[in-house]
Amino acid sequence: MMGKIVKSLNSVNSFSKNIIMTGCYISLFLCMVGILLVGYNNFVRQEVELYNVGSTMIYTAGVLFANVTIGGLIIDFFNTMVNNNDD
C-alpha cells in the first residue's frame, strides 16, 4: 500500500512537483516564524497580540501546505487527463 502511494507521488510531473515543493518551503518558513514568535512571546514579552499573530501564522502554514499540495495534485491529474486524451 505504501509502495503504491510513493510510486504515485514519484510519477507527478515536474511542474506540479515544483509547485508543491515551493509551497512546502513557504509553509515551512511561515511555520518556523510563527513558532519563533510564540516562543518569543512566552519567554520575553507575554502579550496576547503577539501570541495571536504567531499562532495564526502556524495555522496559516498548515492550511497553505494542504492547499498547495492538493492544488499541485489536481494540476497533475488534469495534465495527465489532457495528455492521455491526445494519444
C-alpha positions in Angstrom: 0.0 0.0 0.0 2.7 2.5 1.0 4.7 1.5 -2.1 1.8 2.4 -4.4 1.5 5.8 -2.7 5.2 6.5 -3.1 5.1 5.3 -6.7 2.1 7.6 -7.5 3.8 10.6 -5.9 7.0 10.0 -7.8 5.1 10.0 -11.1 3.9 13.6 -10.6 5.0 15.9 -13.4 7.8 18.3 -12.8 5.6 21.4 -12.9 3.4 20.1 -10.1 6.4 18.9 -8.1 7.8 22.5 -8.3 4.6 24.0 -7.1 4.3 21.5 -4.2 8.0 22.0 -3.2 7.8 25.8 -3.3 4.6 25.7 -1.3 6.2 23.4 1.2 9.2 25.7 1.6 7.0 28.7 2.1 4.8 26.8 4.5 7.8 25.7 6.5 9.1 29.2 6.6 5.8 30.6 7.9 5.5 27.8 10.5 9.1 28.5 11.8 8.5 32.2 12.1 5.2 31.5 13.9 6.9 29.1 16.3 9.6 31.7 16.9 7.0 34.4 17.6 5.1 32.2 20.0 8.4 31.2 21.8 9.5 34.8 22.0 6.1 35.8 23.4 6.2 33.0 26.0 9.7 33.8 27.3 10.1 37.5 26.8 7.0 39.6 26.0 3.9 37.9 27.2 1.5 39.8 25.0 -1.8 38.4 23.7 -1.4 40.1 20.3 2.0 38.7 19.6 0.8 35.2 20.6 -2.2 35.6 18.3 0.0 36.6 15.3 2.3 33.6 15.9 -0.5 31.1 16.3 -2.2 32.4 13.2 1.0 32.1 11.2 1.3 28.4 12.3 -2.3 27.8 11.3 -1.9 29.5 8.0 1.2 27.5 7.3 -0.8 24.3 7.7 -3.6 25.5 5.5 -1.2 26.7 2.9 0.6 23.4 2.8 -2.6 21.5 2.4 -3.9 23.8 -0.4 -0.7 23.8 -2.3 -0.3 20.0 -2.1 -3.9 19.4 -3.2 -3.7 22.0 -5.9 -0.5 20.5 -7.3 -2.0 17.1 -7.4 -5.1 18.4 -9.1 -3.0 20.2 -11.8 -1.1 16.9 -12.3 -4.4 15.0 -12.6 -5.8 17.3 -15.2 -2.5 17.4 -17.1 -2.5 13.6 -17.2 -6.1 13.6 -18.4 -5.3 16.0 -21.2 -2.2 14.2 -22.3 -4.0 10.8 -22.3 -6.8 12.2 -24.5 -4.3 13.5 -27.1 -3.0 9.9 -27.8 
